């Protein structure tokens, strides 16, 4: 559309007064004339004023943003947000132009993810896999993983997930269902559960199998929602297990949601990621994993999506058929990490300078401090932490912060742990075939 100069001047006046329709007309005008910097500024203003559907202008504006410095784009976004006087994040609008348009998309057993609308932005090494259905305007920060292999994942519109966070299922048992306008922080894990609309899941939170989080809930950083728990609407929750702290105040959820969305977008704008080395014929390393230094992997071992294994000056050794699940961090800080055979390291685990024996399981979100020794046949519960040099004795379930014996590793738990090894060996073979064929 080509307005006369008089019409454009009038539109500028009303646009400066915060009129969205005028701003959209000016954006269309600048794109049609190929005005790169002007188009970027008007795109940012339109988004700051609340425009949702900008698919027509977005491709041109993404290309146009490459002619500008990042600081110039951020300055334009700051000006747009200030002028709009609306609760919009500066980095959130910039990430749409400078981030990746899509995460890594992979099918599983012939089923590809379904995306119901235009994504907002994605960071490097983010992954969307398998029987996942996700709504419009989603944001995936670097190393975020949504993996729907052994069951389905369904997520609503306006979803945001932070750096190194994971959404997964319970194989053949439970899906994960997430509502609209949900924000997830960094290094969190949403696993085989149901989350309602308008929820905020903070940094480092673990939501476990069978849990139900009602609409309009905020979960504090570092909390653990135990299996089959229920979090009722309208409350702030915290702790391990997560318990109600108080009722939410007016506008609190909206502010916290914006903070998490802005953090995810900032990571997309800022982070630079290293490339992962390819896997060998005998094991699987996901293309979005990042292995640095001396990492030795035995046959049938696997490192899944967006993990970081950093040996620095030490060594990381992974035994036969052992799996390292999505977004786990393993690093040497002066020693080494040794993980035995037939062992599972769950999603979003942190391990530093530790030894883990055979046939063990380290649960989702657990953290092992330097010098920790996990003997053979141990189950470390989700969210557990150890103290430096702590030894976890064989034949027990360890949980808590710090970890302590909370039960006996009975035959049913041992069988469950062995089934996970089988599932993950199959996952590894499938994903290796998919990624090999795609390369």
C-alpha positions in Angstrom: 0.0 0.0 0.0 1.4 3.4 -1.0 -0.2 6.3 0.8 0.4 9.9 -0.3 2.9 12.0 1.6 0.0 13.8 3.3 -1.6 10.6 4.4 1.8 9.3 5.8 2.3 12.5 7.8 -1.2 12.1 9.4 -0.4 8.5 10.2 2.9 9.4 11.8 1.0 11.8 14.1 -1.5 9.2 15.2 1.2 6.5 15.5 3.2 8.7 17.8 0.1 8.9 20.0 0.1 5.1 20.3 -2.4 4.2 17.7 -1.8 0.6 16.6 -3.7 0.7 13.3 -1.7 3.7 12.2 1.6 2.0 13.2 0.6 -1.1 11.2 -0.2 1.0 8.1 3.2 2.7 8.4 4.9 -0.6 8.8 3.3 -1.9 5.6 4.3 1.3 3.8 8.0 1.1 4.8 8.2 -2.6 3.9 6.6 -2.0 0.5 9.2 0.6 -0.2 12.1 -1.5 1.1 13.1 0.9 3.9 15.1 -1.4 6.1 15.8 0.5 9.3 12.5 2.2 9.3 10.7 -1.1 8.9 12.6 -2.6 11.9 11.7 0.4 14.1 8.0 0.3 13.0 7.9 -3.5 13.5 9.3 -3.1 17.1 6.7 -0.3 17.8 3.9 -2.4 16.5 4.9 -5.3 18.7 5.3 -3.0 21.7 1.7 -1.7 21.1 0.4 -5.3 21.2 0.3 -6.4 17.6 0.2 -10.2 17.4 0.1 -11.3 13.8 3.0 -9.7 11.9 3.8 -12.7 9.6 3.7 -10.6 6.4 6.3 -8.0 7.6 8.4 -10.3 9.8 10.6 -12.0 7.0 11.6 -8.6 5.6 12.3 -7.1 9.0 14.4 -10.1 10.0 16.6 -9.6 7.0 16.6 -5.8 7.5 17.8 -6.2 11.1 21.0 -7.8 9.8 22.0 -4.3 8.4 21.8 -2.9 11.9 24.0 -3.4 15.0 22.5 -5.3 17.9 22.8 -2.2 20.0 20.9 -0.1 17.5 18.1 -2.7 17.5 18.0 -2.7 21.3 17.9 1.1 21.4 15.0 1.1 18.9 13.2 -1.5 21.1 13.8 0.5 24.2 12.3 3.6 22.6 9.3 1.6 21.3 8.6 0.0 24.7 8.9 3.4 26.5 6.6 5.0 23.9 4.0 2.3 24.1 3.8 2.3 27.9 2.8 -1.3 27.9 4.2 -4.3 29.8 6.3 -5.6 26.9 9.9 -6.9 27.3 12.6 -5.2 25.3 14.5 -8.4 24.6 11.2 -10.3 23.8 10.5 -8.1 20.8 14.2 -8.1 19.6 14.5 -11.9 19.8 11.8 -12.2 17.1 14.2 -10.5 14.7 17.6 -11.7 15.6 16.9 -15.2 17.0 16.4 -18.4 15.0 13.0 -18.7 13.4 12.6 -22.3 14.4 14.2 -24.8 16.9 15.6 -28.1 15.6 12.6 -30.1 14.5 12.8 -33.9 14.5 10.2 -36.6 14.0 10.0 -39.7 16.2 8.8 -43.0 14.7 7.5 -41.1 11.7 5.5 -38.5 13.7 6.7 -34.8 13.4 5.8 -32.0 15.8 2.7 -29.9 14.9 3.0 -26.1 15.2 -0.3 -24.2 15.3 0.8 -20.8 14.2 3.9 -18.5 13.9 6.7 -19.1 16.4 8.1 -16.1 18.2 11.8 -17.0 18.5 14.2 -19.8 19.2 17.7 -20.0 20.5 20.6 -22.2 19.3 20.4 -25.9 20.2 16.7 -25.8 21.1 14.9 -28.9 20.1 11.2 -29.8 19.4 10.8 -33.6 18.9 8.1 -36.2 18.1 4.5 -36.2 19.0 4.5 -32.6 20.2 1.8 -30.1 19.4 2.5 -26.5 20.3 0.5 -23.3 19.9 1.3 -20.0 18.3 3.9 -17.4 19.4 6.1 -19.8 21.4 9.7 -18.9 22.5 12.4 -21.5 23.1 15.6 -20.3 24.7 19.0 -21.9 23.9 19.2 -25.6 24.8 15.5 -25.9 25.6 14.0 -29.3 24.8 10.4 -30.4 24.2 10.6 -34.2 23.6 7.5 -36.2 22.9 8.7 -39.7 22.1 7.1 -42.3 24.5 3.9 -40.3 24.7 2.5 -37.0 23.5 3.1 -33.4 24.6 0.5 -30.7 24.0 1.2 -27.0 24.7 -1.0 -24.0 24.2 -0.3 -20.5 22.8 2.2 -18.0 24.0 4.5 -20.6 25.7 8.0 -19.5 26.8 10.7 -21.9 28.0 14.0 -20.8 29.4 17.6 -21.9 28.9 18.3 -25.6 29.4 14.8 -26.5 30.4 13.0 -29.7 29.5 9.5 -30.9 28.8 9.2 -34.7 28.6 6.8 -37.6 29.2 6.6 -40.9 31.1 7.2 -43.6 28.5 3.9 -45.2 27.6 2.3 -44.0 30.8 1.7 -40.2 31.0 1.7 -37.3 28.5 2.5 -33.7 29.4 -0.2 -31.1 28.8 0.5 -27.4 29.2 -2.1 -24.6 28.8 -1.9 -21.2 27.3 0.4 -18.3 28.4 2.7 -20.5 30.5 6.2 -19.3 31.2 9.0 -21.7 32.3 12.3 -20.4 33.7 15.9 -21.7 33.2 17.0 -25.2 34.0 13.5 -26.4 34.9 11.8 -29.7 34.1 8.1 -30.2 33.4 7.7 -34.0 33.3 4.6 -36.1 32.6 2.2 -33.7 34.2 -0.6 -31.3 33.5 -0.2 -27.5 33.8 -3.1 -25.1 33.4 -3.3 -21.7 31.8 -1.5 -18.6 33.0 1.1 -20.3 35.1 4.7 -19.3 36.0 7.2 -22.1 36.7 10.4 -20.6 38.0 14.1 -21.3 37.5 15.2 -24.7 38.6 11.7 -26.0 39.3 10.9 -29.7 38.8 7.3 -30.8 38.2 7.0 -34.5 38.5 4.9 -37.3 37.1 1.1 -37.2 37.5 1.1 -33.7 39.1 -1.6 -31.2 38.3 -1.0 -27.5 38.4 -4.2 -25.5 38.2 -4.7 -22.3 36.3 -3.1 -19.1 37.7 -0.3 -20.6 39.8 3.3 -19.3 40.4 6.0 -21.8 41.5 9.0 -20.2 43.2 12.6 -20.9 41.9 14.0 -24.3 43.0 10.8 -25.8 44.1 9.9 -29.5 43.5 6.3 -30.6 42.8 6.2 -34.2 44.0 4.5 -37.0 41.9 0.7 -36.8 41.8 0.7 -33.5 43.7 -2.0 -30.8 43.0 -1.3 -27.1 43.1 -4.5 -25.1 43.5 -5.3 -21.9 41.6 -4.3 -18.5 42.9 -1.4 -19.3 45.1 2.4 -18.9 45.2 4.1 -22.2 45.9 7.7 -23.0 47.0 9.9 -25.6 48.7 10.5 -29.3 48.2 7.8 -30.6 48.2 6.1 -27.5 46.9 3.6 -26.0 49.4 1.4 -22.9 49.3 3.2 -19.8 50.6 0.5 -17.3 50.2 -2.2 -16.0 47.8 -1.0 -14.2 44.7 -1.3 -10.4 44.8 -2.9 -8.5 42.0 -0.8 -8.4 38.9 2.0 -10.5 40.5 1.7 -13.4 38.0 1.8 -11.1 35.0 5.0 -9.4 36.3 6.7 -12.7 37.0 5.6 -14.1 33.7 7.1 -11.1 31.8 10.4 -11.5 33.8 10.8 -15.1 32.7 9.8 -14.4 29.1 12.2 -11.6 29.0 15.0 -13.8 30.5 14.4 -16.4 27.8 14.4 -13.8 25.0 17.6 -12.1 26.4 19.4 -15.5 26.2 18.3 -15.9 22.6 19.8 -12.5 21.8 23.0 -12.9 23.7 24.1 -16.5 23.8 26.7 -17.9 21.5 26.8 -21.7 21.4 29.6 -24.1 20.4 29.0 -26.9 17.9 28.8 -30.5 19.3 31.0 -33.2 18.0 29.4 -36.0 16.1 28.6 -39.3 17.8 30.4 -42.5 16.9 28.8 -45.6 15.4 28.6 -47.2 18.9 26.8 -44.5 20.8 24.6 -41.4 20.4 25.3 -37.8 21.0 22.4 -35.5 20.1 23.3 -32.7 17.6 22.3 -30.1 20.2 24.5 -31.5 22.9 27.8 -29.8 23.7 30.8 -32.0 24.6 34.1 -30.3 25.4 37.4 -31.8 26.3 38.1 -35.5 27.0 34.8 -37.3 27.1 34.9 -41.1 26.8 31.7 -43.0 25.9 31.3 -46.7 26.0 29.2 -48.7 23.5 25.4 -48.0 23.6 25.9 -45.0 25.9 23.9 -41.8 25.0 23.9 -38.1 25.6 20.6 -36.5 24.8 19.5 -33.1 23.6 21.1 -29.9 24.9 23.3 -31.5 27.5 26.6 -29.9 28.4 29.6 -32.1 29.2 32.7 -30.1 30.0 35.8 -32.0 31.0 38.0 -29.0 31.1 41.4 -30.4 32.1 39.9 -33.6 33.5 38.0 -36.5 32.1 34.4 -37.6 31.8 33.8 -41.4 31.4 30.4 -42.8 30.6 29.8 -46.6 30.9 28.0 -49.1 28.7 24.3 -48.4 28.0 24.2 -45.4 30.3 22.0 -42.5 29.3 22.5 -38.8 30.1 19.1 -37.2 29.6 18.3 -33.7 28.2 19.8 -30.6 29.7 22.1 -32.3 32.2 25.3 -30.5 33.1 28.4 -32.6 33.8 31.7 -30.8 34.4 35.1 -31.3 35.9 36.2 -28.5 38.2 39.6 -30.1 39.2 38.8 -33.8 39.2 37.0 -36.2 37.0 33.5 -37.7 36.5 33.0 -41.4 36.2 29.6 -42.9 35.5 29.2 -46.7 35.5 27.2 -49.1 33.3 23.4 -49.4 32.9 23.0 -46.1 34.8 20.4 -43.3 34.1 21.2 -39.6 34.7 17.8 -37.8 34.5 16.8 -34.5 32.9 18.4 -31.3 34.2 20.9 -33.0 36.6 24.1 -31.2 37.7 27.2 -33.4 38.3 30.6 -32.1 39.3 33.7 -34.2 40.0 31.7 -37.3 41.1 31.8 -41.0 40.8 28.5 -42.9 40.1 28.3 -46.6 40.1 26.6 -49.3 38.0 22.8 -49.8 37.8 22.0 -46.5 39.5 19.6 -43.7 38.8 20.1 -40.0 39.5 16.7 -38.4 39.3 15.4 -35.3 37.6 16.9 -32.0 38.8 19.3 -33.6 41.3 22.7 -32.0 42.0 25.8 -33.9 43.0 28.6 -31.8 44.6 32.3 -32.4 44.0 33.6 -35.6 45.6 30.3 -37.3 45.7 30.4 -41.1 45.4 27.2 -42.9 44.4 27.7 -46.6 44.9 26.2 -49.4 42.7 22.5 -49.9 42.9 21.4 -46.5 44.2 18.4 -44.4 43.4 18.9 -40.7 44.0 15.5 -39.0 44.1 14.5 -36.1 42.0 15.6 -32.8 43.3 18.1 -34.3 45.8 21.4 -32.6 46.5 24.6 -33.9 48.0 27.3 -32.3 50.1 30.9 -32.3 49.0 32.5 -35.7 49.5 29.2 -37.4 50.5 29.0 -41.2 49.9 25.6 -42.7 49.0 25.6 -46.3 50.1 24.3 -49.2 47.9 20.8 -50.6 48.1 19.0 -47.5 49.2 16.9 -44.6 47.9 18.4 -41.2 48.8 16.5 -38.0 48.8 16.3 -34.5 50.3 18.6 -31.5 50.6 21.1 -32.7 51.7 20.5 -36.3 50.6 19.7 -39.0 53.2 18.4 -42.6 53.0 14.6 -42.5 52.7 13.9 -46.1 51.6 15.1 -49.4 50.4 15.9 -50.1 46.7 13.4 -52.9 46.4 12.9 -55.2 43.4 10.1 -53.1 41.9 12.4 -50.0 41.8 15.3 -52.1 40.4 13.0 -53.3 37.6 11.8 -49.8 36.8 15.4 -48.6 36.5 16.3 -51.4 34.1 13.2 -50.6 32.0 14.5 -47.0 31.6 17.8 -48.3 30.3 16.0 -50.3 27.7 13.8 -47.4 26.7 16.7 -45.1 26.3 18.8 -47.5 24.3 15.9 -47.6 21.9 15.5 -43.8 21.9 19.2 -43.5 21.2 19.1 -45.8 18.2 16.0 -44.1 16.8 17.4 -40.6 17.2 20.8 -41.5 15.8 19.1 -42.9 12.7 16.9 -39.8 12.3 19.9 -37.4 12.7 22.2 -39.4 10.4 19.5 -39.4 7.7 19.0 -35.7 8.1 22.7 -34.8 7.9 
